[in-house]
């Protein structure tokens, strides 16, 4: 771990410098059979594209609030790190009417329409596929993100002591988030190379930490499982073995 890292984006940069080829997020959706594995380099590339979309096309600025209405998913993890890269507050399951912009999945489109700012929708289809019919009033993430630049530089430095994440009715600065992620990594027994399987949702700190931030802080990786309850005990045991899981949070 790099003690100078004070934002989630810093943690990602350190992971990229240390070992860009290692897996970072392996995503399963046990309702559809989808599996996606992203190395640190591939994940960082998606983060850069999304941060460029956020800062450029969507004109988001540090301190803006983004209502993040997405489930536990690899693309949600990308958005969390993109927000950190720009300095935007990721308000997890926050009120779209009180947000500057909103990012939503297909199941929360109507709720997201309350946002008066920019609206982005994700189909959450396998391989990051587009909506068959783009929802009216929303930019389709799968259309807008791929053409964005592969490198990102913020227009203004991100303040580690500025708000970064709103969840569970509270807010964390970037520095507080990193500190909590490191504490959680120690509690979970994570170390460099650890592989944590998480079946927790992304609407609480515990879910976000186990499903992204703690493994990232430990220079480990996460096997992020959506709809894990649809997998029986034998299936779970096989996954633990095949994915070389060292720790679990279910």
N, C-alpha and C positions, 0 to 999 in steps of 0.2 A: 504494500500500500504506500502511496505517496502522501506524506503528511501535509504537503502544500496544496493538495486538492481541496477546494472549498465549495465547489458546486457540482451537481451531477454531471454537467458537461465536462468538468475537469476530470472526473473519474473515468469518463469514456475516453478522453484524450490519453490518459495514462495507460488504460487498457490497450489502446491502439498502438502506443509506443512500445509496450512490453511484448505483445504477441498478437499481431493482427489476424493471424490465421486460425486461432483457436475458436471453438464454438462459444457463443455468448448466450443466445436465446434459441432454444429448440421448442417449437410450439406444436401442441397437439389440440385438435378439436375432436373429442370423442363422440360428438353427435354427427359428424360428417366424415370422419376418418382422415382428416387433413393432418399432414405433418410438414413443418417447414423448419429448416435449420439455418440460422444466420451466424456467420463468423463475426468477430469483432469488426473486421473491415467492412463486411457487407452491411451490418447493422449501422455502423458509423456513416456509410454512404447514404442510407435511407434517412438518417437523422439530418445530414447535411442538406439533402434535397428538400426535406420537410421544413427545415429552418429557413432555407432560401424562399420557399413558398410563403411561409409565415411572415417573414420580414419584408419580402419584396412584393409579391402579388397581393397579399392580404394587409400590408402596411401596418403590421403589429409592431408595437414599441415596448421597451422595458416598462414593466408595471401594468401593462394591459392585462385584463383578466379573460381567460379562455375557459368556457364551460366545456369540460371533456366528458361527453356522454358515450363512453365506449366500455365494453366488457374487457376482461382479461384476454389480451390478444397481442401478438407480436407488433401489430401496427399501433396499438395503444402505447406500448413501450417506446416506440419510435417517437410518437407525439410528446410523451413526457420529456424525453431528452431534447427534442427540438425546442420545446418551450423553455427549458433551462438554457439552451444555447443562445436564445434571443433575449431572455430576461422576462418572458411572459409568465404570469401566474397560471399554473394549471389547476383549475378548480374542478376537482373530480366529482362528477355528478352534481355540479353546481347549477344554480338557477340561470338559465339562458337569458332571461329578461334583465338580469343584473350584470351580464357579461358583455364585453366588447366584441367578442366573436365566439362562435360555437363550433365544435367538432362532434359529429354524431354518427352513430351506426344506424342501420336500417330500422331498428325497432323503436327508436326515439325521435324520428323525424318530426312528428307533430309537436312534441315538447320543444324541440329545437327551434321551431318557427317563432318562438317568443323573442328570440334574439334579434335586435335591430341592426346589428353589425354584420360582418361577413359570416357566412355559413358554409361549412364544408361537411360533406357526407362521405362515409366509407361503406361500401357494400359488404365488406368483411367476407368476401368470397375467396375460395382457395386460390393461392398464388397471387393474391392482391388484385383480383379481377374487378372490372368495372361493373357499374349498375347496367342491367340490360336496357333500362329506360331511366336516364338521369332524373332524380327528383327535382321538381320545379323549385327554384329559389335557392338551390345549393350548387356549389362547385363539387364535382366528383373528384375525390382525392386521387383515384387511380388514373384519371385523365391528366390532372394538373401536376402531380409530383414527378413523374418520370423524366420530364423534360427540364427539370430544374438542375442547377449546377451541382457538381459532385464535391465541391469545397465550399465551406461557409465561413464568413467572417462577420461578426456583428458590427452594426453601425456604431454602437456605443458599448463600452466594456460592461459586462454583467456584474452587478454588485452582489457579492456573496451574502451580504447582510440585508438584501432586499427580499421581499416575499417571493417564494418560488412555488409552493404547493399548498393548496387548500384541500383538506380531507378530514373526515370525522368531526366536522364542526370547528376545526382550528386551522391555523396557518403555520407553515414552517419557512424559514429563510433557506437559501441554498446551503449555507454553512450548517444550520441546524439539521437539515435533511441529511447531509453527508455524515454528520456526527452520529445521528440516530441509526443510519444504515450501518456504520462501522460497529456500533454497539450491538445491533441485531445480528450482524455477521459473527461476532464473538459469541453471542448467546447461542446461536445455531451451530457453533463449532465449525464455521466455514474458514477455509484457508485457500491460498492460491491453488487452483486446479480443482477445487471442490465443485461438485455438480449437484445442485439442489433441485429436487422435484417439488413443484408447488401446484396444488389444486385450489388455492385460495382465490377468491374474487378480487377484483381491482377497485372495490369501492370502500376499502378501509386501508389504514396505514399498514397493518399487518400483512394484508394481501399485496400491496404495492412493494413493501420491503422484501418479502420472501420471493415475490414474483419478478423482481428486477433489481432494486437498489442494494440490498444486502449482498447478493452474489457479485454485483458489479463492484462494490466497495472492497470485496475480498479477493478480487481478481479470479473469481470463479465463474460459473455459468449456471443458467437456470433451464430446467425442463418445465415449461409453463403449460399446464393442462387445463383446458376449458371443458366443462361437462365431464369431469373426471368420475362423477358418480355413475356414469353409464358404463364404466369399465369394471369388470368383476375382479375378484381377488387374484385369480390366476393371471389375468391380463395385466394387472398392475405389477405383479411380481416379474413378469416377463419384460415389462417396460423398464423397471428398475435395473434389471440385468442388462438388457440390450443398450440402454443409454448410459450405463456405468454410473448410476446415481450413487452418490455418497451420503446424502442427507435428504430428508423429506419434510415437507410442511403441508399437511393436508387437512 
